[in-house]
C-alpha cells in the first residue's frame, strides 16, 4: 500500500512537472507556429503575386498581423480559380462551331478596310487578336441604350419575344420593382416551354433581401449562383466575383454593358439613389462571343453544357460594325482588358476619351496615359463628382495629379452618380462593357467587354460623351493641389488600399 502511494505521488509529481513544462513552453510553440504560418504565407505571396505593389502590401499585412494577415491572405489573396476554369472551359469549347469565323472574319487585309486617317488602328487589331485569340467579326449592329429607362424595356421585350432560349448573367439582380418585371417576363417564357438559364453572382444576389433567386426558382426558372461564399469551404472564392452583364435571346440578340438589374437605374421612377448607366443592344455574329462566355460561366457554375441550335444557331449579318468580345478574369484570361487598354493607348494618335465610375489605374496605365498625352494625344476622362464608394473617391483624388501634370484632362460629372463605362479612340474604336479602371476589374472580377470598329458608332458615343461633358466641371491640377492638408492625408491613406478597392 505504501509502495503504491509512493508510486502514485511520483506519477503525480511527474504529471505536475509536465504541466509546468508545457505552461512554460507553449508560448514558444505558439510563437513558432505563428512564425511558420507567416513565413509560408509570405513565401506564397513572393512566388505567386505578379503585381509588386499588391505583393508588398500583402507581405506587410502578414508580418504586421502574422496570424490574422495570413488568414486574410488565405481567404482573399489566393487565386484558386485558374486551374478549375481552364479544365472546365476545355470541355465546353469543343462544342463551338468555328464556321462563324470563316463566314464573318475580315476579308483580306484589315488595313484596307479602314479609312486612310485610321489605318494605324490595324496595329491595335493585331495586338488584341494576339491577346484574345479571337478574330474580329464583321456585320454587327450595336445600339447604345441610355439608363434603365431605355435599356430595361428593350431587354424585357426581347425576353418576351424569345422562341428558343434565354441566357441571363448579371452581378446584381435586385428584388425590387424592376427585378419583378424581369422575373415575370422570365416566368412567362418558361411557362411557354422555352429554355431559360439565369446566372447571378452570389455576392450580388445579396444586395437586396430576400434574394430574388428564391422567387425565380419558385417560378420554375433554372438559376445558378456564381461561386457561393456562405459556407466555409467556399469562402476561398469570396473575393473573385462575376461582374459580367450578358443577356442573349435565342442565340441571336444580345445585350451587354455596365448595367445591373435594379430600380436605381430607372431615373424616371425617381429612385432614392439614382444611377446613370449605359448598356448596348447587339445583333450579328459577335453575339456568339456573348453566348460562348455565358455558356462557359454556366458550365463553370452548374456543370451543364449548353449546345445545339437553341443556344448556338446560325447567324447573319445585321449591320456594319466590326466587333470582338473580350473576356477577362482571374483565370487564363487575367489582365486581358488591361493589355487591350494599354494597346489602345499606345496606338492612339488623335484622341482618347474615357468614362468610368471607378478610376484607380495602376502604374502601367498611369504611364501609358501620360506618354500618350505627351505624344500629343488629346485625353479626356469623365468621372463622377461624388462617388458612391467614398474610399474609391478619396483614393482617386490622391492619384489624379500624376496624369493632370502630364496634360490629361479630367472632368467631374454632377449627380446622379454615373456608372457608365466607355473608352473611345481616334473617333473609330470603342470599348464597351462591364470593366472599370480599377484593380478589382483588372485582376479580380470576371468581366466582359466588346471592342468595336465603326465611325458611325463612335460618332454616336462621342456625341453622348460631349453631352455629359457640357455639364461637367473641369478639374485642374491647381484644384487637386489646393485641397486642405487633412483632406490630402485622408485621400493619401485611402490610396494605400487601392489594391483591395
Secondary structure, DSSP 4 states (H G I P E B T S, - for coil): -HHHHHHHHHHHHHHHHHHHHHHHHHHHHHHHHHHHHHHHHHHHHHHH---HHHHHHHHHHHHHSHHHHHHHIIIII---HHHHHHHHHHHHGGGS-THHHHHHSPPS-HHHHS-GGGGGGHHHHHHHHHHH----EEEEEEEEEEHHHHHHHHHHHHHHT-SSEEEEEES-B-SSHHHHHHHHHHHHHHHTT-EEEEEEETTGGGSSSS-HHHHHHHTT-EEEEET--SSGGGGGGTT--B---EEEETTTEEEEES--BSGGG-GGG--TT-EE-EEEEEESTTHHHHHHHHHHHHHHHH-----STTTS------SSEEEEEEEE-SSTTTTHHHHHHHHHHHH-SSEEEEE-S-B---HHHHHHHHHHHHTT-EEEEEEESS-SSHHHHHHHHHHTHHHHTTT-EEEEEPSSEE---EEEETTTEEEEES--BSHIIIIISBEEEEEEE-HHHHHHHHHHHHHHHHTPEEEPHHHHHTS-HHHHHHHHHHHTTGGG-
